Amino acid sequence: MASRPSAGHEYVLTLTCPEGAGIVFAVSRFVMEHGGNINASHQFDDRLTDTFFMRVQFRLEGASADALRRDFASVASQFAMAWQLHDVHTPTRTLLMVSRFGHCLNDLVFRTRTGALNIEIPAIVSNHRDYEAVAEANDIPFFHVPVTPETKPAAEARLLELVDELDVDLVVLARYMQVLSNGLCGKLEGRAINIHHSFLPSFKGAKPYHQAHARGVKLVGATAHYVTPDLDEGPIIEQDVVRVDHSLDPAEMAAAGRDVEAQVLARAIRWHSEHRVLLDRNRTVVFR
């Protein structure tokens, strides 16, 4: 297991709990009593479900994340909070999975190398060898895990082994063209992100951009969402579109779609790694 970076004295607290009086005061008092200073605070009260969501980023010297977690537990219990506390400077260990479309993979590797994403990539996993050279060029371990109907259970078991061995926080399906089993989706709940074109469910199957071109669509886009057993229907993190018209042939339309996919996936990963995404049943609250 790879070692984690040392603490950076800046933390993010996220929480979800039933709406009630005194939550903001209790969180602010906790930070103040520990000698901290709040840099940013976002909150949302979902009045339809009486659920409260909050993200607080604060600086604090002289206390570790583990010590803060121990101390905050008593506050959390008062309000029945589901909560997490993270060191801002600790990168999210993100395992990338890819098949034969490399635009998202290449974009994420580039953004990571330039510091645009606070993640580190301990491995790239693929059911093909097309991007093994990309991994080698960027000094990222590459694992070829072929998948057939007969080997699918073993392949998924191998993926879970890597998640555990490499201390992975997040799994990203960067155009990994395999459907994950319900069991695997359950084990990766809340820590696996997928990207797909936003034609779904309008244009399923092979060559969706050719289908869209034949129908004369005027918008192409992409959706990034958490992976669930319901195929391509997990809680949505980010979406975007770009306008197209009759002058684009199917290949040009697909190129426009790839650009949007890469941008949407990168934003979703950035927000997740910055602990800005809170799950709200079948949807998300994103404190951008």
N, C-alpha and C positions, 0 to 999 in steps of 0.2 A: 504494500500500500504506500502510495506517495505521501510525503509529508506535506502538511499545510503551511502556508505562510504565517509569519508571526502576526499578532494582533496589531491593528492600526489605530486604535483609540477613537474610532468613529463607528457608530452602530446604527442598525435599522431595526425597529420593532414594528411588527405587523400583527394585527389582532382582528378577530371577528367574535362578536358576542351579541346576546340579546340587547336591544336598546334599553337604556336606563339612565338615570341621573347619576352624575359624578364620574363618568368614565374618563373624560378628557382631563378633569382635575386630578384624578388618581394617577394617570400616566404622567402628567406634567410634574406632579409632586414627587413621584418616584425619581424622575430624571434630576430634579432640583436637589433632592435630599442626597443623591449620590454625587453631587458636584458637577453635574453635566449641563450642557447648553444645547437647546433644541435648534437645529439648523433649518428643518423643514417639517411641516406637519400637514397631513391630508386626512380628511375623514368623510364618510358618506353614511347617511342614515337611510336605509331602505324602508320606507314607510309601508310598503306593501307587505313586507314580511317582519317588520319590527326588528331588523337586524342592523347592527352597527359595525362599520369597517373603519380601520384606522391604520395609517402608516406614519411613523415618527422617526426622523433621522436626527441623531444627536452626537455631540462630541463629549468625551469623558475620559479623563486621565486617571490612572491608578487602579483600574478595575478591569478584570478580564471578562470576556463574553460569558464564560461559564459561571463566574461569580454573579454577574448581572442576571443570568437566567435563574439561578437559585433564589436570588432576592426577589425577583419579579413574580415568582410562582405564587406567593401569598396574595399579591394584588390580583393576579389573574383569576385565582379561585373565587374571589369576592364577586366577580362579574361573569363567571362561567365562560371565560375567554378561551378560544382556540388561538394560539399565538406562536410566534417564532421571533427569535432575536439573532441577528447576524452581524458579523464584522463586515463593514462596508468594503474593506480592502482585500478580503479573501475572495479570489476568483471562483466562479462556479465551474466545477469540473464537468465538462460537457463532452459526451461521447457522440460522435457524428456517424450516422448510417446513410449509405448512398447505394444506388444501383448503377444506372447507366446514364443518368442526366446529371452533369456535374456543376451546373451554374450555381446552385445554392451552396454546395460544398466549397467551391473555389472562393465564393464571396465571403463565407464565414471564416475560412482560413486567413484570407487577406485582412479582414476586419480585426481578427484576433491578433495577428502579427503587428498591426499598426496601432493597437491599443484602443480601437474603437469599441470593442466589447470586453467587458471584464470577465472573460472566461479563459480557461485553459483547456486544451484538447488532448486528453491522455491517449486517445485512440480513434481511428477511423475503422468502421466495420462495413463490409460490403459482401453481397452475395455474388459479386463479379470482381475481376481484377483490373477493371478499366482505370481506376484512379489510385492504384498502388504506387505509381510513380509520383503522383501529387503528394501522397503521404511521405514518401521517402525524401522528396525535395524539401519538405518542410519539417523533417526530423520528427514525424509523428508515427508512432507504431501503427501498422496496418494489419488487420485480421480479416482473412478471407474465410467467410462462413457460408458455403453454398447451401441453397435451400431447394429441396424438392418436397413433394407431398409426403414422401417416406421419411425424409430427414428433418422435417420441420420441427418436431418436438426436440430433437437433439440440438438443432441450430438455436432454438430459443433458450434452451438450457445453457448453451455456451454463451449467449448474450448475457444472461443473468450472472454467469460466473464472472464475466468481464466487468459488469457493473459493480460487483462486489469487490473483486480483486483490485480494480483501479480506483475505488472510492469515488464512483461517479455520482454526481448530483442530478444531472439532467441528461436525458437521451433525446437526440434530435433526429427525426426522420427527414433528412435533407434530400428529398426525392428518393426515398427507399421504397421500392415498388413491391413490397410484400405486405400482406394483411397479417397483423399480429393476432395471435389467439386471444380469446377472452381472458384466459388465465394470466397471460403475460401483460395484457392491458391492466388488469387488476393490480398486479405487482408493481407496475410503473405509474400508478395513478398519481396525477398531479406533478409528475416529473418526466413526462415525455411529450414532446411537441411535434406536430406534423404540419406540413404545408401542402396545399393542393390548389389547383386553379378553381376559381369561383364559378365555373360553369356547372359544377355539381349542384344539384342532381340533373341539370338540364341535358348535359352531353356526357354520358357515361361511356365507358369502353374505349376502344382504340381511336386514335386520332381525333381528340375532342376539338382541336382547333380547326381541323378540316370540316367537322360538323358545324362549328360556329360560323365559319366562313360561308358555308352553303346556306346558312340561315340569315346571313347579313347582320350579325350582331354589331352593336355600336360601342360596347364596353367589354373589356376583358379585365380580369382581376385575379386576386388570390386571397386565401384565407389561411391563417395560422391558428391552430387550436390544440388543446390538450388531447391526448390520445385516450379514447375510451373503447369499450367493446362495440359501441354503435359506430360503425364505419363512417369516418369523416363527419361525425356529428357531435364531437366533443365540445366543451366550453371554448368559445371563440376568444382569442386574445387580440388579434389584429386583422384588419382587412383593408384592401385598397383596390382601386380600379384605374385604368387608363383608357381614354377614348381611342377608338379605331374607326376606320371607315372603309368604303369600297375599294380604295386604292391599294390596300394591303392584301397580298396573297396569303395563303395559309402559313407559309414559312415565316413571313414577316409578322403575322399576327402571333405566332408561337414565340417569336423573339421578344415581342412586346410583353407577352405573358411571362416569359422567363425573368425579365427585368423586375416585374412587379412581384413575382414570387420571392426573388432574392431579397428585395427590400422589405417586404412584409415579414418574412421569416427572421431577418436580422433584427427588426424592431421588436418582435415578440420575444426573441432570446434576450435582447438587452433589457427589456422591462422585467422579464422573469429573473434575470441574473441580478438586477438591482432591487429585487423584492418589491416590485410595484404591482404585482398581479395577485389578487386574492380571489379564491374560488367562492362563488355564490350559487350553490346548487348546480344548475346546468348552464350557468353563465359566469362571467368574470367581472370583477371590479378592478379597473386599471387606473392607478394613480400616476398619470403621466407627468 
